[in-house]
Amino acid sequence: MSYVLVTGGAGFIGANLCRELLKRGESVICADNYCTGSYANVSALSGKGDFKAVEADITDPAFERIAAAAAGTRGIKRIYHLACPASPVHYQKDPIMTARTCFEGSLNVLKLARDTGARVLLASTSEVYGDPLEHPQKESYRGNVNPDGPRACYDEGKRIAETLFFDAKRKWNVDIRVVRIFNTYGPFMAVSDGRVVSNFINQALKGKPLTIYGDGLQTRSFMYVDDLIRGLLGMMEQTVSSGPVNLGNPEEHTMLEAAEMVKMVTGSASELVFEPLPKDDPTRRRPDITLARELFGFSPSTSFFEGLKKTCGYFHNSAMDIDFQP
């Protein structure tokens, strides 16, 4: 049986995807350099199916050789390309490396797909829309991105990654899929990744004030990770479109609503504190998922409240011994 390769497989989304692939009887190679992912996220998978964890950096020119060697004669049939720092705290820490990961790393992954004949899916992001002037965002919207702002290493990085994927399809006939992921949360999120849900949950569980940036009226659409995984698998296996396709939950919440819901779920009496809105932070974000629904019946099924309960349980049981710094 050929392998499914997951780059960034020890990260938040990758760890959940590896688990689901193994449940479905797939043989899985998890490739990660553990820059933002953690081996602890996938260590329990060894011995629970045909699973290999390989320490590798997709920007390394030797990546293709390393991945091919891990697969051996069995080969690679699918590649889920998730590797890239995805939260502002992480991708702004080394913006040049983030940009290199998006360009050089994606190019190396595409060369691997070309040479193995594997179908490859790019986990792009709603950040390609920037601070959108269209609402909700359809895949046809070209975005409102600041190319020289602090978020550009990721926003523009993912845009060039998409460009590479479609050029590889045209030039090398690589079988590609591209998805644009909107805000996702759930188990295996890093405690200090600076995302809205992880910030609020950790602050609430520790009895600290919940930090609201700006006036709290900016919106996000939160999708539980199980719904995203179903969307990734559905997009990979459908044969009608290469994308791009939005994956997200069209239910929109303000930051104030999200904070109050976290307080309700955790039973926290934490107060709310307000800080200035970071530069280029989008004020509204909501996906139009019509295309995903038409292509493979995608529709999120986990309510924000139910997803928060599961996520709070994970953080309470697994992450409370780590000091959180907002």
Number of C-alpha atoms within 10 A of each C-alpha: 11 16 22 25 27 26 26 29 32 32 30 23 24 26 25 21 25 26 19 16 18 17 12 9 10 18 20 26 23 27 27 26 19 17 14 19 24 19 18 13 19 22 13 10 17 11 9 10 15 15 21 20 19 18 16 19 20 28 19 14 13 12 19 20 11 18 23 17 12 19 18 12 10 12 19 25 16 22 25 25 25 23 29 29 25 20 17 17 14 17 22 18 11 12 19 14 17 23 23 17 25 28 21 19 24 25 20 19 23 28 17 21 24 18 13 16 16 22 20 27 26 26 22 28 22 24 27 24 23 24 18 21 16 15 12 15 21 19 19 8 14 14 18 15 20 14 14 9 12 17 23 23 24 28 23 23 25 27 20 17 23 26 13 18 24 21 13 19 17 11 9 14 12 23 21 22 28 25 25 22 22 23 23 22 23 24 22 24 23 19 20 18 21 17 19 21 23 23 20 28 27 26 21 24 19 15 15 17 16 26 19 20 18 15 13 18 15 18 19 23 19 25 25 24 25 20 18 25 19 18 24 21 16 16 26 23 12 12 12 9 15 19 19 22 26 26 34 29 27 20 15 18 19 17 22 18 14 22 24 18 18 26 20 15 17 19 12 19 15 18 14 14 11 13 11 9 15 11 9 14 16 19 17 21 27 25 25 18 21 16 18 22 16 9 15 18 13 21 18 21 12 15 14 19 14 12 20 25 17 15 22 25 17 16 21 16 10 13 18 14 9 10 11 16 11 16
